[in-house]
């Protein structure tokens, strides 16, 4: 979904290193960087990676497909609910209500204590990262926990992550469960959810009841009992379907 807004595709090492060529020199993959251990081992590099992403997401304008989804939602008696593994906050930026979004892997726009001294989280609004494009290291001051002073980290579920504070997302999960129970015939539009991290695909298949529209350029295969698949890009497919829905 985000790639059509111009965001980088991290699929595979080549895709990741195209976005962050400095990390190729270190031989570091996305999985290596998306780890709490990286913040302890090399905090400037870890925050360089996430700081660059944070700034990129702040500057990105959501593509037309988000507006199409909002128009469809506005026509539905019960509206819509967003279930997303993206951490970029693009649905909020596109005008979807915070009360109708579940970010199952967290949000880069929220911070937590790396040492987990508290289950509190806080907005990253005051963190203004400056990243050296050559080294991928953070040059501006790193954020710290306001309670204990330890290094802060993004409130995102990472690989091998036993310290992720998921309290805000438990509340989101509860609102999503209540919404699903109130809808008799939900239609699920799944956009760009791959098999390598199948959280979204599993959610879709569990709740689709035969009304799943799966849009995925590389992995569109869908059991007919769940719905149908489109082997194409998100924005283009939403534009194609828009006249039929309207």
Residue pairs with C-beta under 8 A, 6 or more apart in sequence:
1 65
1 84
1 86
1 90
1 191
1 192
1 234
2 60
2 86
2 88
2 90
3 9
3 192
3 233
3 234
4 63
4 65
4 233
4 234
4 235
4 236
5 60
5 61
5 62
5 63
5 90
6 60
7 56
7 57
7 60
7 88
8 15
8 18
8 19
8 56
9 15
9 19
10 16
10 19
10 30
11 194
11 218
13 29
13 30
16 23
16 29
16 30
17 23
17 24
20 33
20 49
20 52
20 136
22 133
22 134
22 135
22 136
23 33
23 49
23 136
26 45
31 159
32 38
33 45
33 46
33 49
34 156
34 158
34 159
35 158
35 159
35 160
35 161
36 114
36 153
36 158
36 160
36 161
36 163
37 160
38 45
38 46
38 49
39 46
39 47
39 114
39 151
39 153
40 114
43 138
43 142
43 151
44 137
44 138
44 142
45 135
45 136
45 137
45 138
46 153
47 129
47 138
47 142
47 143
48 129
48 131
48 132
48 135
48 136
48 137
48 138
49 136
50 108
50 153
50 154
50 156
51 127
51 129
51 130
51 131
51 138
51 140
52 129
52 131
52 136
53 88
53 108
54 108
54 109
54 124
54 127
54 129
54 154
55 129
55 131
57 88
57 89
57 90
57 108
57 109
60 88
60 90
60 93
61 93
62 90
62 91
62 93
62 94
63 235
64 235
64 238
64 239
65 191
65 234
65 235
65 238
65 239
66 90
66 91
66 94
66 95
66 96
67 94
67 95
68 238
68 239
68 242
69 80
69 189
69 238
70 94
70 95
70 96
71 242
71 246
72 80
72 245
73 79
73 80
73 96
75 245
78 179
78 182
78 183
79 100
80 96
80 100
81 100
81 101
81 102
81 175
81 176
81 179
81 180
82 91
82 96
82 100
82 101
82 102
83 102
83 104
83 176
83 200
83 203
84 91
84 101
84 102
84 103
84 104
84 200
85 103
85 104
85 105
85 193
85 197
85 199
85 200
86 103
86 105
87 103
87 105
87 106
87 107
87 108
87 154
87 156
88 108
89 107
89 108
89 109
91 101
92 98
92 101
99 175
100 175
100 179
101 172
102 169
102 172
102 173
102 175
102 176
103 169
103 172
104 157
104 169
104 173
104 199
104 200
104 203
105 156
105 157
105 199
106 154
106 155
106 156
106 157
106 164
106 166
106 169
107 154
107 155
107 156
108 124
108 154
108 155
108 156
109 123
109 124
109 125
110 121
110 122
110 123
110 124
110 154
110 155
110 168
111 121
111 122
111 123
111 124
111 127
111 143
111 152
111 153
111 154
111 155
112 120
112 121
112 122
112 145
112 152
112 153
112 154
112 155
112 164
112 165
113 120
113 145
113 147
113 148
113 150
113 152
113 153
113 165
114 145
114 150
114 151
114 152
114 153
114 163
115 145
115 148
115 150
115 151
115 163
116 163
116 165
117 145
117 147
117 148
117 150
118 145
118 147
118 148
119 165
119 167
120 147
120 165
121 155
121 165
121 167
121 168
122 146
124 143
124 154
126 143
127 143
128 140
129 138
129 140
130 138
130 139
130 140
131 137
131 138
131 139
132 138
132 139
142 151
142 152
143 151
143 152
144 150
144 151
144 152
145 151
145 152
155 164
155 165
155 168
156 164
157 164
157 166
158 164
180 186
180 207
185 209
185 211
186 207
186 208
186 209
186 211
187 211
187 213
188 204
188 207
188 208
188 211
188 212
188 213
188 227
189 213
189 215
190 200
190 201
190 204
190 212
190 213
190 214
190 215
190 216
191 215
191 216
191 234
191 238
192 215
192 216
192 217
192 234
193 199
193 200
193 201
193 204
193 214
193 216
194 201
194 216
194 218
194 219
195 201
195 219
201 214
204 212
204 214
204 226
205 212
205 223
205 226
208 226
208 227
210 225
210 226
210 227
211 227
212 222
212 226
212 227
212 228
213 227
213 228
213 229
213 230
213 241
214 220
214 222
214 226
214 227
214 228
214 229
214 230
215 229
215 230
215 232
215 233
215 234
215 237
215 238
216 229
216 230
216 231
217 231
217 232
217 233
218 231
220 229
220 230
220 231
220 232
221 229
222 228
222 229
230 237
232 240
